Amino acid sequence: MDKLLSARVVAFVHVTDRARALDFYERALGLPLRSSDPFGDFLDLGGPLLRMTVIPDYVPHPHPVVGWNVADVRATAAALEARGVELAIYDGIGQDQDGIWSAPDGQTKVAWFLDPDGNVLSLAET
């Protein structure tokens, strides 16, 4: 459907503490705030938007909710770590010493990190 192809994408992430989450997404990830309403905030993803919605009893899922394809996953991960973001290390999947996982194809590399509410976010280089 071509109407969807030309529409602006909005991704959603749920949080329990609005101020804490907004600090993380703005300061640590560098996402500019575009607008706010009583229920949450819109952050700019460079075209698409991220809707951060407050749900007081939210329980995060163990799988990525938002991901970015980046030119250099190692450099991007290092830049996030310099801003205080900790990469997630998962037992048994074979991440390297920097927390980067390489797919069997040898070309795809992925790093994961968590927001303050435990939402899994990812970086991928393909």
Residue pairs with C-beta under 8 A, 6 or more apart in sequence:
8 47
8 48
8 49
9 47
9 48
9 49
10 42
10 48
10 49
10 50
10 51
11 45
11 48
11 49
11 50
11 51
11 65
11 66
12 50
12 51
12 53
12 65
13 21
13 50
13 51
13 52
13 53
13 65
13 66
13 115
13 119
14 52
14 53
14 54
14 55
14 58
14 60
14 117
14 119
15 21
15 40
15 52
15 53
15 54
15 55
15 58
15 115
15 116
15 117
15 119
16 54
16 55
16 56
16 57
16 58
16 117
17 54
17 116
17 117
18 40
18 41
18 52
18 54
20 116
21 52
21 115
21 116
21 117
22 33
22 41
22 52
24 115
24 116
25 31
25 43
25 50
25 52
25 115
26 32
26 33
26 43
27 83
28 80
28 83
28 84
28 85
29 80
29 83
29 85
30 83
31 43
31 44
31 45
31 50
32 43
32 44
33 41
33 42
33 43
33 44
34 42
34 43
34 44
34 49
35 41
35 42
36 42
39 53
39 54
40 51
40 52
40 53
40 54
41 51
41 52
42 49
42 50
42 51
42 52
43 49
43 50
43 52
44 50
50 66
58 117
60 114
60 117
60 118
60 119
60 120
61 119
61 120
62 120
63 120
64 112
64 120
64 121
64 122
65 119
65 120
65 121
66 119
66 121
66 122
67 121
67 122
67 123
67 124
68 76
68 121
68 122
68 123
68 124
69 124
69 125
69 126
70 76
70 123
70 124
70 125
71 125
72 125
73 100
73 109
73 110
73 111
73 123
73 124
73 125
74 98
74 100
74 109
74 125
76 111
76 123
77 87
77 98
77 99
77 100
77 111
77 113
77 123
78 98
80 87
80 113
80 123
81 87
85 113
86 113
86 114
87 98
87 99
87 111
87 112
87 113
88 99
88 112
88 113
88 114
88 120
89 95
89 99
90 112
93 101
94 101
94 102
95 101
96 102
98 111
99 111
99 112
100 109
100 110
100 111
101 109
101 110
101 111
102 108
102 109
103 109
103 110
107 126
108 124
108 125
108 126
109 124
109 125
110 122
110 123
110 124
110 125
111 122
111 123
112 120
112 121
112 122
112 123
113 120
113 121
113 122
113 123
114 120
114 121
115 121
